[in-house]
Amino acid sequence: MATEHNASVCSAPVQVRYNAAEQHCTNQQELLDLLNAVEAMCPRGMWLKTPVRSLLSVASRLDPCTVALPDVFLCLHPLSNLDAYVFQAQSPVFEREVFGEVISMRRP
């Protein structure tokens, strides 16, 4: 599939493991590792670099935010006692209600 779309398959140094005895969430460092890997893979001048950097800044402070993806708004709820985030898709009914800083990852 990657060959058909003139794309490549790669890996990023992101470790993800979930312990079912704990709150199902994404560790802050896992999110930062992922965002750093995405930023590193973005070619210079690519429009996506700016929102990824904004999200890196927010996540490094463990602040709440809403990420506007092409088809959904994703609310990132920080759990400061766990240094982690819970991700929750916002219902289209409440699309105008945002949580924290809004970062658009929709192509301009």
Secondary structure, 3 states (H helix, E strand, C coil): CCCCCCCCCCCCCCCCCCCCCCCCCEEHHHHHHHHHHHHHHCCCCCCCHHHHHHHHHHHHCCCCEEEECCCCEEEEEEECCCCEEEEEEECHHHCCCCCCEEEECCCC
